[in-house]
Amino acid sequence: MNTKMQSSLDPEIAQRLKRDQAGLVAAVIQEDSTSQVLMVGYMNDEALRRTLTEGRVTFWSRSRQEYWRKGDTSGHAQFVKSVAIDCDGDALLIRVDQVGAACHTGKHSCFDEGGFLPAVIGQRPNK
């Protein structure tokens, strides 16, 4: 077993990512046990490397311009269960075991806090 800590994101993974102008990719966080979407965060290569190699979700904070590992101050940790990349390479889906609230407001999901917007409900045409 290789005990040396990986110091950069695997080049094969890095090559697949389509980053925004700030070098970030969106990460959708989903509860593994229920499939509920908990939150969306952003990752650069280092945040993704940490997430893939440490078993805890790490983000890049766009407002604070620093790394933050979910739960280090709140205790509401996210333990990685799987990580997938979408077909375009511009989004990640990270399934987690969520401990406590995912939202900084104390709600389990950031989408519980934000709530629904009024939208016309679409229907498939009859065939």
Backbone bond lengths (Angstrom), bond angles and torsions (degrees), N, CA, C in turn:
res aa  C-N    CA-C-N  psi(-1)  N-CA   C-N-CA  omega(-1)  CA-C   N-CA-C  phi
1 M - - - 1.461 - - 1.530 108.73 -
2 N 1.312 116.22 137.33 1.462 121.76 179.30 1.519 108.91 -83.05
3 T 1.336 116.78 116.04 1.458 120.34 -178.56 1.520 112.21 -95.27
4 K 1.328 117.07 -3.78 1.466 120.36 179.39 1.529 109.59 -71.52
5 M 1.323 116.48 131.07 1.462 122.23 179.98 1.525 109.46 -70.88
6 Q 1.309 116.63 130.47 1.453 121.02 176.49 1.523 108.51 -68.94
7 S 1.335 116.94 129.81 1.463 120.08 -175.03 1.522 113.49 -100.82
8 S 1.324 117.59 -7.89 1.464 119.57 176.34 1.525 108.68 -147.17
9 L 1.313 114.38 161.47 1.469 120.27 179.85 1.525 109.56 -63.75
10 D 1.302 116.54 138.17 1.461 122.06 177.35 1.533 108.90 -49.92
11 P 1.329 118.58 125.36 1.466 121.60 -176.95 1.530 113.60 -57.19
12 E 1.338 117.43 -32.42 1.467 119.83 178.63 1.525 111.07 -66.80
13 I 1.324 116.73 -35.80 1.470 120.64 176.81 1.527 109.19 -73.69
14 A 1.332 116.91 -46.99 1.470 121.56 -179.26 1.524 111.16 -55.69
15 Q 1.306 117.06 -38.75 1.467 121.90 -179.10 1.524 112.04 -65.10
16 R 1.308 117.72 -28.06 1.465 122.10 -178.20 1.526 113.35 -80.72
17 L 1.344 117.11 -17.60 1.461 120.79 -175.93 1.520 112.23 -78.17
18 K 1.318 115.14 137.65 1.463 122.01 172.10 1.528 105.91 -112.20
19 R 1.315 115.37 101.98 1.458 121.75 -174.23 1.524 111.42 -90.47
20 D 1.348 116.05 156.58 1.463 120.14 174.68 1.535 108.99 -77.94
21 Q 1.322 116.95 -175.18 1.468 120.99 -176.86 1.525 112.68 -62.13
22 A 1.323 117.16 -23.96 1.463 121.13 179.25 1.532 111.86 -89.97
23 G 1.337 116.92 1.81 1.460 120.46 -179.95 1.512 113.94 83.41
24 L 1.344 116.78 20.35 1.461 121.74 -174.63 1.520 112.03 -111.82
25 V 1.309 114.70 155.46 1.457 122.72 173.22 1.528 107.53 -127.60
26 A 1.327 116.53 142.70 1.465 121.74 179.77 1.525 109.82 -72.21
27 A 1.338 115.60 140.67 1.458 121.69 177.51 1.527 108.90 -124.98
28 V 1.313 116.03 112.04 1.463 122.31 177.14 1.526 106.69 -86.41
29 I 1.327 115.40 125.55 1.461 120.50 -178.34 1.524 108.67 -104.05
30 Q 1.323 116.01 124.56 1.460 122.57 -174.68 1.531 109.61 -126.04
31 E 1.317 116.03 136.02 1.466 121.69 176.53 1.526 108.42 -67.37
32 D 1.320 116.42 123.98 1.457 120.86 -176.67 1.521 112.27 -63.85
33 S 1.320 117.57 -41.13 1.467 120.85 -173.70 1.528 114.05 -75.17
34 T 1.343 117.92 -25.39 1.473 120.36 -175.13 1.530 113.55 -121.39
35 S 1.326 117.82 -12.90 1.472 124.81 -174.73 1.527 113.24 68.77
36 Q 1.344 118.12 10.75 1.458 121.17 176.86 1.526 109.41 -69.58
37 V 1.335 116.49 134.12 1.455 120.66 174.56 1.527 107.50 -76.82
38 L 1.328 115.82 125.30 1.452 121.29 -175.04 1.517 113.34 -96.76
39 M 1.318 117.01 -40.99 1.456 120.31 -174.82 1.524 109.69 -170.24
40 V 1.315 115.22 171.80 1.457 122.71 172.57 1.522 106.99 -128.22
41 G 1.296 116.10 132.31 1.454 121.90 176.27 1.520 108.83 -131.78
42 Y 1.309 116.03 -175.69 1.463 120.68 -178.57 1.515 110.12 -128.90
43 M 1.325 114.96 145.25 1.449 121.04 -179.27 1.521 110.44 -132.07
44 N 1.323 114.59 141.73 1.459 119.15 165.53 1.527 105.98 -100.18
45 D 1.326 116.69 -175.26 1.463 119.43 -176.38 1.524 112.19 -58.39
46 E 1.316 117.71 -41.54 1.465 120.83 -177.69 1.527 111.58 -68.01
47 A 1.320 117.91 -40.88 1.468 120.56 177.86 1.528 110.17 -62.78
48 L 1.334 116.61 -40.05 1.462 119.62 178.21 1.524 110.28 -67.92
49 R 1.315 117.44 -41.60 1.468 120.15 177.94 1.529 110.48 -57.94
50 R 1.336 116.32 -46.48 1.463 120.19 179.46 1.526 111.00 -61.35
51 T 1.337 116.30 -42.92 1.467 121.12 -179.96 1.521 110.81 -61.71
52 L 1.328 116.79 -43.54 1.460 121.29 -177.83 1.528 112.74 -71.12
53 T 1.308 117.70 -28.32 1.470 120.26 -173.03 1.522 114.89 -106.24
54 E 1.343 117.92 -13.01 1.462 119.64 -176.03 1.524 114.50 -110.66
55 G 1.341 117.79 -14.01 1.457 120.05 178.78 1.516 115.30 81.00
56 R 1.323 116.82 4.50 1.470 123.37 175.83 1.524 107.29 -127.23
57 V 1.328 116.72 148.75 1.459 120.78 -177.79 1.529 110.40 -80.98
58 T 1.331 115.36 128.42 1.459 122.83 175.73 1.522 108.32 -120.03
59 F 1.321 116.50 135.88 1.463 122.44 178.88 1.523 110.04 -117.35
60 W 1.324 114.66 167.63 1.458 121.74 167.24 1.525 105.91 -104.87
61 S 1.325 116.87 121.86 1.460 121.16 178.99 1.521 109.15 -81.75
62 R 1.313 116.45 116.45 1.466 120.48 179.26 1.517 111.37 -69.74
63 S 1.329 117.40 -32.35 1.466 120.13 -178.51 1.527 111.97 -79.19
64 R 1.323 117.46 -40.14 1.469 120.63 -177.30 1.529 112.86 -93.45
65 Q 1.345 115.77 -12.39 1.468 121.28 -178.66 1.528 111.71 56.28
66 E 1.348 114.40 49.13 1.456 119.86 178.03 1.523 109.69 -154.89
67 Y 1.333 115.58 162.98 1.458 120.71 176.12 1.518 109.47 -76.05
68 W 1.327 115.37 145.82 1.459 119.46 171.61 1.518 108.45 -143.59
69 R 1.324 112.86 131.46 1.454 119.88 177.99 1.512 107.24 -98.73
70 K 1.295 115.64 119.81 1.452 121.71 -176.29 1.515 110.09 -53.99
71 G 1.327 116.23 123.72 1.450 122.62 175.02 1.510 115.57 100.78
72 D 1.331 118.33 -9.39 1.467 118.90 -177.97 1.525 112.66 -63.34
73 T 1.328 117.52 -34.21 1.473 118.85 178.15 1.530 111.55 -103.31
74 S 1.318 117.86 -31.89 1.467 121.09 -176.09 1.523 113.37 -89.97
75 G 1.315 116.98 -23.70 1.463 120.70 -172.55 1.512 112.59 84.43
76 H 1.321 117.64 -2.67 1.463 122.62 -178.27 1.528 109.59 -92.79
77 A 1.303 115.57 73.38 1.468 122.68 -171.78 1.525 112.81 -79.55
78 Q 1.327 113.75 156.86 1.460 121.90 174.44 1.526 107.87 -119.59
79 F 1.329 115.80 115.20 1.456 121.86 179.41 1.530 108.53 -98.71
80 V 1.304 116.08 123.63 1.464 122.88 -173.90 1.524 110.69 -66.71
81 K 1.341 115.03 131.32 1.460 122.04 173.22 1.527 111.15 -110.40
82 S 1.339 116.91 -34.47 1.467 120.95 174.69 1.523 108.94 -163.96
83 V 1.326 115.12 156.13 1.463 121.76 176.62 1.516 107.41 -133.67
84 A 1.337 116.28 128.82 1.465 121.91 177.93 1.524 109.18 -127.50
85 I 1.310 115.63 151.29 1.469 121.82 176.70 1.522 107.69 -112.58
86 D 1.329 117.14 141.60 1.461 118.95 -179.04 1.526 110.03 -77.90
87 C 1.343 115.52 172.60 1.459 121.99 -173.40 1.528 113.14 -62.05
88 D 1.329 118.21 -28.96 1.461 121.88 -179.44 1.527 112.70 -91.19
89 G 1.310 117.72 -12.44 1.453 121.81 -179.36 1.515 113.91 78.45
90 D 1.352 117.14 12.62 1.468 119.13 -177.64 1.523 113.85 -105.71
91 A 1.328 116.72 8.01 1.462 120.45 177.51 1.522 109.86 -153.44
92 L 1.319 114.34 148.67 1.453 122.20 176.72 1.522 109.22 -117.34
93 L 1.306 116.63 147.46 1.457 122.62 172.55 1.520 106.43 -117.42
94 I 1.329 115.15 115.75 1.456 120.48 -177.79 1.519 108.14 -115.82
95 R 1.321 114.88 115.30 1.461 121.10 177.34 1.518 107.26 -90.96
96 V 1.335 115.55 133.53 1.460 120.82 -172.87 1.513 112.46 -133.77
97 D 1.312 114.68 160.76 1.454 122.96 163.53 1.526 104.06 -96.00
98 Q 1.326 116.58 106.43 1.459 122.54 -176.38 1.516 110.40 -87.95
99 V 1.323 116.15 126.49 1.459 122.02 174.91 1.522 107.17 -102.42
100 G 1.323 117.75 115.81 1.461 120.99 -179.21 1.517 111.93 75.56
101 A 1.319 114.83 -156.16 1.466 121.77 -176.74 1.522 111.15 -78.22
102 A 1.331 116.30 142.78 1.464 120.49 173.97 1.527 110.44 -88.94
103 C 1.320 116.92 -28.86 1.465 121.32 -176.77 1.527 111.23 -86.79
104 H 1.308 116.47 143.77 1.469 120.84 179.41 1.532 112.30 -66.43
105 T 1.338 117.11 -13.47 1.460 120.70 178.53 1.535 112.24 -83.98
106 G 1.334 116.00 -8.33 1.454 120.54 -178.14 1.518 114.06 100.89
107 K 1.327 117.51 -5.85 1.466 120.98 176.02 1.526 109.00 -77.30
108 H 1.324 115.51 153.28 1.469 119.49 -179.60 1.526 110.64 -63.29
109 S 1.318 117.01 -41.46 1.464 122.50 179.34 1.522 109.38 -123.48
110 C 1.311 116.68 141.75 1.470 120.65 175.27 1.528 110.75 -62.98
111 F 1.325 116.59 -23.73 1.456 120.10 179.59 1.523 111.81 -81.30
112 D 1.338 117.83 -19.86 1.470 120.98 169.63 1.523 108.51 -66.18
113 E 1.323 116.12 -44.65 1.469 121.56 -178.20 1.526 111.51 -68.00
114 G 1.308 116.50 -44.44 1.466 120.67 -177.34 1.516 112.89 -69.72
115 G 1.312 116.32 -41.11 1.468 121.69 177.44 1.512 113.68 82.14
116 F 1.304 114.59 176.87 1.462 122.35 -177.35 1.520 111.01 -83.86
117 L 1.312 115.54 149.83 1.460 123.05 173.57 1.522 108.46 -104.36
118 P 1.329 117.50 151.26 1.464 118.76 177.82 1.530 109.49 -66.67
119 A 1.300 115.64 128.59 1.466 120.75 -179.12 1.512 109.93 -147.06
120 V 1.309 116.29 143.62 1.456 121.23 172.98 1.517 107.14 -69.57
121 I 1.326 116.43 130.86 1.453 121.35 179.98 1.519 107.92 -85.20
122 G 1.310 115.64 120.63 1.473 121.35 179.73 1.515 112.22 -81.18
123 Q 1.321 114.66 154.36 1.466 120.50 177.19 1.507 109.52 -135.41
124 R 1.303 115.16 144.02 1.472 120.59 176.37 1.520 108.66 -66.43
125 P 1.303 116.28 144.95 1.468 118.01 174.26 1.541 110.84 -70.34
126 N 1.335 115.41 147.46 1.467 119.78 176.40 1.510 108.82 -72.05
127 K 1.307 115.31 139.19 1.486 119.25 177.82 1.486 110.63 -113.87
